[in-house]
Amino acid sequence: MKKNMLNTSKITSYTIILFLFIISSCVRPQVTLQKEIEKEEAALNFDSMPVPDRAKAEQLIALYLKYANEYQDDTLSPSYLFKAGELHVATGKFNEALDLFGRVQRYPNYNKVAAALFLQGFVAENHLRDTTKARNYYEKFIDTYPQHELAGDARTMLQQLSLSPEALIDLFEKNNAGMDTVSNSVN
């Protein structure tokens, strides 16, 4: 009887150890990938340079996408997609940036989901020169986030998309003349 209790105790211990091993092995790849991303972010040092090293940026983007694809429901995934979109803009891959900012839209609770939509309009307008796409993004932004801090900017950009180049130049000249008047009255 005592031998059976020892065997049962050993089996229980082995089961617990096996269970803990299985649990730790499931979490480990995700944590390892997070640490690899942090290391690559530090190596890129994107904040200190306007245009990052393309090879390092591509490597980091690949890690961001790997994480977002493998752990779609993780709270870090939209942040990594957003950062990958920013890196694509910085390296001149504008269509890829549009796609990634669009993927961020799948995470409505992410704190930069509105900014991602706004950036789609901005990238379409200023980098791809696609005013139709830009107009669609800005209109969607205004409809979805009418009270957002960027809503006024989106409205202004939408209005400017409607202006001819000549009308746009006139608008800028009028704004500059108004700034000169304010500047002179302050001095």
C-alpha positions in Angstrom: 0.0 0.0 0.0 2.8 2.4 0.9 4.5 1.5 -2.4 1.3 2.5 -4.3 1.2 5.8 -2.5 4.8 6.5 -3.4 4.1 5.6 -7.0 1.0 7.8 -7.0 3.0 10.6 -5.5 5.7 10.3 -8.1 3.2 10.2 -10.9 1.5 13.3 -9.5 4.9 15.1 -9.2 5.9 14.1 -12.7 2.5 15.2 -14.0 2.9 18.6 -12.3 6.4 19.0 -13.7 5.3 18.0 -17.2 2.3 20.5 -17.0 4.6 23.3 -15.9 7.1 22.5 -18.7 4.3 22.6 -21.2 2.9 25.9 -19.9 6.3 27.5 -19.9 7.1 26.3 -23.4 3.9 27.9 -24.7 4.7 31.3 -23.3 8.4 31.3 -24.0 8.3 31.9 -27.8 6.1 35.0 -27.3 8.3 36.4 -24.6 11.4 35.6 -26.6 10.0 37.4 -29.6 9.1 40.5 -27.5 12.7 40.6 -26.2 14.1 40.3 -29.7 11.9 43.2 -30.8 13.0 45.3 -27.9 16.7 44.6 -28.8 16.2 45.5 -32.4 14.3 48.7 -31.5 17.2 49.8 -29.3 19.6 48.9 -32.1 17.6 50.9 -34.7 17.3 54.0 -32.4 14.6 55.4 -34.8 13.9 58.4 -32.7 17.4 59.9 -33.1 17.5 59.8 -36.9 14.9 60.9 -39.5 15.6 58.0 -41.9 16.5 54.7 -40.3 19.0 52.2 -41.6 16.9 50.3 -44.2 18.2 46.9 -43.4 17.7 47.3 -39.7 14.2 48.7 -40.3 13.3 45.8 -42.6 14.5 43.4 -39.9 12.4 45.1 -37.2 9.3 45.3 -39.5 9.6 41.5 -40.1 9.7 40.9 -36.3 6.7 43.2 -35.8 4.7 41.4 -38.4 5.7 38.0 -37.1 4.5 38.9 -33.7 1.2 40.5 -35.0 0.5 37.5 -37.2 1.3 34.9 -34.5 -0.3 36.7 -31.6 -3.2 38.5 -33.2 -5.2 38.9 -30.0 -2.3 40.2 -28.0 -2.5 43.8 -26.9 1.0 44.5 -28.3 -0.1 43.5 -31.9 -1.8 46.7 -32.9 1.2 48.7 -31.5 3.6 46.6 -33.5 1.5 47.1 -36.6 1.4 50.8 -36.1 5.2 51.0 -35.6 5.8 48.9 -38.7 3.6 51.3 -40.6 5.7 54.2 -39.3 8.9 52.5 -40.4 7.5 51.8 -43.8 6.7 55.5 -44.2 10.2 56.4 -43.0 11.7 54.0 -45.6 9.5 55.1 -48.4 7.3 52.0 -48.6 4.0 53.9 -48.6 1.6 51.3 -50.0 2.9 48.9 -47.3 2.3 51.6 -44.7 -1.3 52.1 -45.9 -1.9 48.4 -45.5 -0.5 48.2 -42.0 -2.3 51.3 -40.8 -5.4 49.6 -42.2 -4.7 46.4 -40.2 -4.6 48.6 -37.0 -8.3 49.4 -37.7 -9.1 45.8 -36.6 -8.3 46.8 -33.0 -10.9 49.4 -32.1 -9.7 49.7 -28.5 -6.2 50.5 -29.4 -5.3 54.1 -28.4 -3.9 55.0 -31.8 -6.6 53.5 -34.0 -7.8 56.9 -35.0 -4.3 58.2 -35.7 -3.7 55.1 -38.0 -6.8 56.1 -40.1 -5.7 59.7 -40.3 -2.2 58.6 -41.3 -3.7 56.6 -44.1 -5.2 59.8 -45.5 -2.0 61.7 -45.0 0.2 59.0 -46.7 -2.2 58.7 -49.6 -2.3 62.5 -50.1 1.3 63.5 -49.5 3.3 60.4 -50.5 1.2 58.6 -53.0 -0.5 61.7 -54.5 -3.7 59.7 -54.6 -6.3 62.4 -53.7 -9.2 60.0 -54.2 -7.9 57.6 -51.6 -6.9 60.5 -49.3 -10.4 61.9 -49.6 -12.0 58.6 -48.6 -9.7 58.2 -45.6 -10.3 61.7 -44.4 -14.0 61.4 -44.8 -14.1 58.1 -43.0 -12.0 59.7 -40.2 -14.3 62.6 -39.8 -17.4 60.3 -39.8 -15.8 57.9 -37.3 -14.0 60.3 -35.0 -15.7 63.7 -35.3 -14.5 64.9 -31.9 -10.9 63.6 -32.2 -8.1 66.1 -31.8 -7.1 65.5 -35.5 -10.7 66.0 -36.8 -10.0 69.7 -37.5 -6.8 68.8 -39.4 -8.7 66.2 -41.4 -11.4 68.7 -42.3 -8.8 71.2 -43.4 -7.0 68.7 -45.5 -10.2 67.5 -47.1 -11.0 71.1 -48.0 -7.6 71.6 -49.5 -8.0 68.5 -51.6 -10.8 70.3 -53.4 -8.8 73.4 -54.2 -7.0 73.9 -57.5 -3.2 74.6 -57.2 -3.8 78.3 -57.9 -6.5 78.5 -55.2 -4.2 76.7 -52.8 -1.4 79.2 -53.5 -3.8 82.1 -52.9 -4.9 80.6 -49.6 -1.3 80.2 -48.4 -0.4 83.7 -49.5 -3.4 85.1 -47.6 -2.5 83.1 -44.5 1.1 84.3 -44.7 -0.1 87.9 -45.1 -2.2 87.5 -42.0 0.8 86.1 -40.1 2.9 89.1 -41.1 0.2 91.4 -39.8 0.1 89.6 -36.5 3.8 89.5 -36.3 4.1 93.3 -36.9 1.5 94.1 -34.3 3.3 92.1 -31.7 6.6 93.9 -32.4 
